[in-house]
Amino acid sequence: MRSKGRIVGGLIGVWLVLGLAVGGEAFFVDTAKTFEISGKASTRATLRLQDAEGYTYPDTEVGDLIQHRNLGLIEIDHDLKNLREDLDLLYPFRALDIGVTYHILGRFLYEGIYDYGPEIFQDVRENDKENFDQFKQSYDLWEAYADFTKGPLFVRVGRQILAWGEADVFRLLDGINPLDSTFGGFFEDLDDRRIPLWMLRSSWNFGDWGPMHTLTLEGFFVPGKMDAHVSPWTPYGSPYAAPLPAFIAPSIRIKTPNREWSESRWGVRMQGLFGSNLNWSIAHYQTFLDMASLRSVIIGSPPVLVDLNSLQMWAEYPEVRITGGSFNYWESMTDFVFRGEVAWFWGHPVFIPEYNNAPFFGPQLELPGFVLDGLEGLLGLDIRDLGLNGLPLNPQSGTIPRKDQLKYMFGFDKSIWIRPLNKKSTFFVSGQYFGRYVPKFDSEMRQGALIYPSLKDYPHEDKFEHTFTLLVSSTYVKGNLLPQVSAAYDLQGAIMVQPQVQYIWEPFRFTVQYTNIMGSWNSLAFFRDRDQIAFVFAYMLN
């Protein structure tokens, strides 16, 4: 067992939560309140509540501080309608009666565990200093865009976020912007993980057509020549990195999309309000999925795979096109809000070991047991665990198979009274069912990123998959105390439960969040050994 000093260090990290946040302030520069500057700062400390197991690296234990992330935001919003009439730069917009506003958001992030956290994470940094020094901190122009409005026409140009659809937690139509899961994965809110893209977005409001109201056509374009960012790969050794064996992780090569026009993101959506309580939309777009697709690649043409330096694992991001629709319906008699979403993924990448890891499924040079024993000792890995009884002959690079998939969601939102628990405020209850169907299902499909507990026995995929989510929240103490419980259950046998409580004392927010993951090593249980408790302190303007 590690010494108690490590656990004490983790508790010191919790204390730092209450001491390292800096203040923020919002104010208007002009009396007309067209130029606003605001700020926000937060710090988040997280302790692990379960010993690491399997391929999780580094080997953390209960009480270890695994996160101390400090985040600062500076935001500017400016409506140019009241600028002086003699400002020549804006004369064309003024003459054409075009409204102009702009928005700028600067983001400053610093993760402290690699400098003053547990020794194991300081060692991780020392072993890969250049990479982690770049990873642990960033200073970004996070968002920067201008809005132009003229009657029914709206145009937004710049670095921005665009979210479509009605689903929470998991993404169907909301797959335009990549996600940053490097600092917490699905332990954090979806809204906090979206990465802005340089984008042209426009919409035209056609108004009312019979029973159809505010019929709007919207489109976006992210030029691949300018911005081909995808969801970043979490560095090996980060608390939220994929659990990979030590001999595989260094061989992974991240292959991001090329800066080509063909790699552009684009899409169109039509939406409107039918009657007075049914919102609907249909959409089609091209994007890149959050999870990279893995395949083995042979460097050169070795007749026998003896030198493991000839074997690499590539993580690639093939583009995918998605067609679907969503609806949001308020049922007035029961006061329920029903939500739904359906999406057809054209050529969704899948993992079939025989194709993705082709070198291990071709002809082999059979070796006697004692030779295998000696070779395993020399290489420092269990060749048999890879599914081999010898060495691959004439090994070939793997491919990424694709299969169309149908994904769908149905959910509801409802405010209800539970008087014995809260006499002054209602409870908000939100539930969702997510399903997936693969028409041309292959029984050899596997969850490729989940390789524990065995490198050859990947968790299975099913032709139909089902996941349920539930969120229940309420307010106490005049709306200043906000308890919440959220949960997710995958029928494959994985459960996540996440209770939290937040206290608001303007302009401060104090949050405690506990996350517990149970079940087999698949789907939601990807981080089954990462149970944690997080303490968040924020200073912000409402």
N, C-alpha and C positions, 0 to 999 in steps of 0.2 A: 504493500500500500504506500501511496505517496504520503509525505509528511503532512502534518496538520497545518504547516505554514502555507501550503498551497490553498487549502480551504479558507484560511484566514485572509489570504490575498484576494480570494473571490469575494469575501464579505466586505473587504475594503473597497472593492469595485462597486458594490451596492452603495456604500457610503458616498462614493464619488458621484453617483447619480444625483445626489442632493446638493452637490457642491460645484459642479463644473459647468452647468448651463449658464449661458450669458443672456442678457436681456434683449428684447426686441421692442420696437415701437412703430406705430403707424401714424402718419399725419398727412394733411393736405398742404401743398405748397401755396396754393392760391385760394382766395376767398370763394371762388366759384366751385371749388372742390372738383376740378378736372384733372389735377395732377396729384396722385397719391403714392406715397412711399410707405412700405410696410416691411416688417421683419419678423422672423421666427427663429427660435433656437431650441434644440432639444438634445438630450443625451439619454442613451439607452444602455443599460448594463444587464447582462444575461448570465445566469449560472446554469450549468448542466446538472441535471438531477438523476442521471443514470450513467453508469460506466459504459464506455465505448466497447463495442464488440465487433467481431467480423473484420471487415476490411477498412473500418473507419480509422482515419489517421488525422491528427496524432491521437495517441491513446489517452483520452481524457477520463477523468473520474468525477464522481459526485462532488459538487462544490466548486469545480473549476470555473473560473471566469472565462467565458468563451466569446464575449462580445462587450465592447465598450465603444459604441459608435456615437460620435458627436456630429450633429448636423445643423448647419445654419443656412437660412434663406433670406435673400434681400430681393424685394419685389417692387416693380414700378409699373403703374398703370396711368396712362395719360390720354385724355380725350382732347383732340386738337380743335374742337369747335370754337373755342374762345380766343384763339390766337389773333394777333393784330391783323387788320385787313391788308396792311401793306407788306405782309410776309410773302415775297414772290414765290418761294418754293411751293407754297400751298395754293397758289392762285388757280391752277387748273382744277383742283378738287373743289375749291370754293365756287368757281364759276359753274361747275357741273352739279353743284349741290351734293357732293359725295362726302359722307361722314367718314372720318379717319380717326382711329385710335391705335395705340400700340401698347404692348405688354413685354416686360423684360423680367426675367427671374434668374438670379444668380444663386448657385448652390455650392456650399462648402462642406466637405465631408472628411472626417478623420476617424479611423479605427485604431484604438489605442492598444489593443492586446498584444500587438507585435513589438511594442516598445516597452511597456511596463506590466503586461499581463503575465500569466503563468509562464514559467521557464520553457515549457514545451512549445509554446507559440513563438517565443523569442528564438528558439532553436530553429523552428520552421523558417523564420525570416532569415536567419543567418545562412541556412542551407540554400536559399533562393532569394538573396538579398535584393537584387535588381528588380525582380518581378514583384516582390511584396512591398518594396518601397514605393513602387508605382501604384500598386493596388490599394494600399491602406489609406490613401488620401487623394482627394481630387478637388479642383476648383474650376467649376464649369459655368459657362453661359447656358443654363439648363433650358430655358425657354426664351424665345425672342421672335415675336411676330407682330404684324400689323394687320388691322381689320379695316376693310373698306365696304361701306354700305351705300346702296343707291336703290331706293324703292324695294322691290322684291329680291334684288341681287345682294348676296353676301360673299365676300372674298377674304380669305385669311392666308397670308404668305409668311413663312418663316418656320422656325423650329417649334414644334407644337405636338400635342397629344390629341388623338382622335379615338374615341371609344364608341362602338356601336353595340347594339343588342341589349338584352334584358337579364342575362345571367350574371350571378355573383359567384365568386370563388374560382370557378373553372371557366375557361374562355371558349366560345364557339364563334360567333360573329365578331367578337371583340378581340381580333388577332392582328390588328394593324401595327401597333407599336410593339417593339420587343420588350421583354421583361428583364429586369435586373434582379436575379435571385442570389447574387453572390454574397449578400450580407444578411441573409435570413430565409431565403426560399419562401415556401408557403406558410412559414411562421408569421409572416407579415402581410398586411393588407394588400390586395391586388392594386389598389389605386396608388400606393406608395412605390410600386415597383416598375411602373411603365416608364420607358425611356423615350423622350421626345425625338422626333425626326424632322429633318428639313423637308417641308411639305407645302404644296399648293392645294388649298381646299376651297371649294366654292359651292354655293347652293342657290337655287331659284325657287321662290315661293309662288306657286300658281294660284293661291287663294282657294276659294270654295268652289267645288264642282258638285252640285246637287247635295246629297247627304255627306259628301266628302269635304272635310275642312282642312285648311292649311296644307294642301297637297304640295310637297316639296321634293325636288330632285337635287341630290347632293353627290359630289364627286371629289376624289382626292388623287394626288399624284406625288410620289416620292421618287425623284430621279435617281436611278442607280448610279449614275456618274457622280452624283454629289453625296449621297448618303446610302450606304449599304450595310448599316449597322444591324446586327442581330443580337439575340440574347447572349450576353457574355458567358464564357465558360468559367466556372468557379475554380480558382487555383487549387492545386493539390496541397493539402495542409490547412486549408481554411476550415473552420468549424462546420460549414455548410456545403463542403465539396462532396461529390458522389463517392460512395464507399468503393474504392478500387484497390486492387492489389498493388503493392509497391513496384512490381516489375512491369505492370501494364501502364500505370499513370504516366511515367516519364516518356513512354512511347507514343502517347496520343498527340496528334498534330491537328490543330484547329484550322479548318479550311472555311474561311468566311467567304461570302459571295464576292465575285469580281465586281469592280466598279464599271459595269456595262449597262447600257440602256435596257437590255433584256432582263437585267436583275432589278428593275424598278418595281416598286410597289404601286398599285393603282386600284381603284374601285369606284363603284357607283351604288347609290341607294335611293330608292323612292320610299317616302313615308308620308303618313297623313293621319287624320283623326276621322273615324267613321262615327257618325252620330255625335253623341256627347261624351262617350266613355270608352271607346275602343281605339287605342293607338296601334298602328301596324307599320311594318316596314318590310321591304324585300331588298336584297343586296347581292352583289357579286364583286369579289375582289381577289387580288393576288398578293401574297405575303410570304413570310418565312416563319416556320413553326418555332416554338420556344425551345424545344428539345432537339439537340443535334442528333443526326443519324450516324451510327458507328459502322465502320467496315474495316477489315484488315487489308493492308496493302503491302505487297512484296516489293522490295527495292532491288532492282537487278533481276537476273534470271538464274538463281541458284538451283542446281539439280536436286540438292538435298538441303532442307532448312536446318542447318547446324548452327549458323551464326544468327543469334536473335536480333542483331543489329539490322538484319535484312528485313525484319518484320516490324511494321508500324501499324498503329491504329489511327485512322483518320476520323475526325468528327466533322461532318459536313452538314450544310443547311440548304437542302434543295427547296426551290420555290414551290408553293402550293396554291392552287386556286380554290376558292370556297364560294358556294352559292347557297343562299338560305333566306330566312325571314324570321320575324319576331312579332309578338303582340303583347299588349298590356291592356287588361280589361278590368274596369271597376264595376263590380256588381252592387248596385245601390241598396237592394233589399237586405243583403247580409253584410254589407260593407266590407266585402273581400276584394282584394286586388289579385287577379290571376295573371300570371306572366308565362310566356312560352317562347321557345326559340328552337329552330331546326337549321342544320347546316350540313350540306353535302361537301365532303372534302374530296376533290379530284386528285387521285394519285397520291394518297397519304403515304409517306415512307413507313415501312414496317421492318421488323427485325426477325429474320429467319436464319438461324445460325448457319445452315448449310450454304446460304448465299452470302451473307455478310461476312462470315468467318470461313470462307472457302478453303484456306490453306489447311484447316484442321479436319476437313471432310473428304479430301482427295486420297489418292493412294499413299500408303505409308511404308517406310522401311522398318519392318518388324525387328525389334531388338529383344534379346533375352532379358529376363528380369534383373539379373545382376548388372548388366550393362546399363539398363535404365536407372538402377539405383545409383551407380557411379555418375551417370550423366546428370541426374537430379542434384546430387551433391555438388557437382562442378558448377552447374548453372544456378543453384540456390533456389529452385522452384520445383513444384510437384507436377511433372509432365503428365502423369496419369490424371491429375485433377483437371487438365485441359482436355481430357477425353482422348489422349493419345497413348498408344502402346508402342510407339516408335517415332520416327522422324518423317515429316511430310516430304514426299517425292514430287519434284516438279511443281512446287506450290504456286498457286495463282491468286491474284488479288481478288478480294470479295467485291460484291455489288450491293446496291441498295434497292431491294424490291419495293414496289408500290402497289397499293390497293385502295380503291375507292371506299370511303367510309361515310356512314350516316350517323351524325351525333345530334342529340336533341335534349331539351330541358323543359320541364313544366314545374312552375312554382306558384306560391301564393304568399301574400302579406296580409296580416290582420292585426288590428289593435283590439285587445280584449281586457276586460276587468277580471282580476283575481283578487277579490277583496280581502281574503285572509292574509295575503302576502303584501298587498299594497292598497291602502284605502284612498290614496290621493291621486295616483297615476295609473294609467293602463300599462299593460305589457304589450310589447311589439313582438309578434311571432312571424318568422319567415322560414318557409320550408321549400326545398327544391329537390327534384328528381332528375338525375342526369342518366342518359342512356347512350349506348353506342352499338352500332350494328355494322358488321363487315359482310357484304353480300357474297363475295368470293373468298370466304374464309379458308385459311390454310391451317390445319391442325398443328403445324410446326412453328407457327408464329409464337414469339416469346417477347417478354419485356426486356429489351436489350440492355438498358442502362442498369438493371438490377441484377447483379451477378453474384450476390451473396445469398445463400451460404456456399454455393458451388459454382465453379467457373463453367461447368458443362451442363448443369441442370438449371437453366434460367427459369424464372417464374413464367407460368403459362399465360397466354392470352385466351379470351373466350370470344365466340362469335357474337354473343350479346353480353354487354357489361352494364352494371347498374350501380349507381352511387347516389346516396341521399345526404342532404345537408339540412341542418336546422339551426336557427339562431333565435334566442329569446333574450329580450332586454327590457329594462324599465328604468325609472328615475325616482330618486328619493332626495330628501333634504332640499326641497324647492328646486329640483332639477339639477342640483350640483353633484349628486352621487349617482353614478351610472354603472350598475352591475350588468354583466352580459355573459351569456354562455353560448358558445357555438360548438357544433359537432359535425363530423362527417363520417359516413359508414359506407364502405365498399363491400358488396356481396362476396367478393373474393376472400374476405376475411380480414379486412383492415379497418381500424377505427382511430379517429383523432378527436380528442375532446379539448376545448380551449376556453376555460372560464377566465374572465378578467373583470376588474373593477377600476373605474376612473373617478377621481374627485377633481372638481373644478373650483378653483379659488382665483377668480379673475385677477390678473391675466395668466395664472399658472394652471397647469394640468399635471396631475400625478396619476400614473397608471401602473397597475400590477397585473401581469398576464402569465398564466400557467398553461403549458402545453403538454399533453400526454398522448403518445402514439402507441397503439397496441396492434397485435395481429401478425400475420405471416409477412414475410419479406416481399411485398409486392405493392403496387399502386400507392395508396396513402402511406403505407408502412416503409416507404423508401428510406425514411430517417427514423426507423423504429428505435434506435439507440440514442436518440437526441432529445429526450424529454428535457424540458427547461423551464425556468422561471425568469421573467424579464421585468425590470423596473425602469419606467420611463418618466422623465421630468422634462416638461416643456414650458416655454414662455412664449406666448403668442397673443395675437390680437383677434378677437372674434369678428 
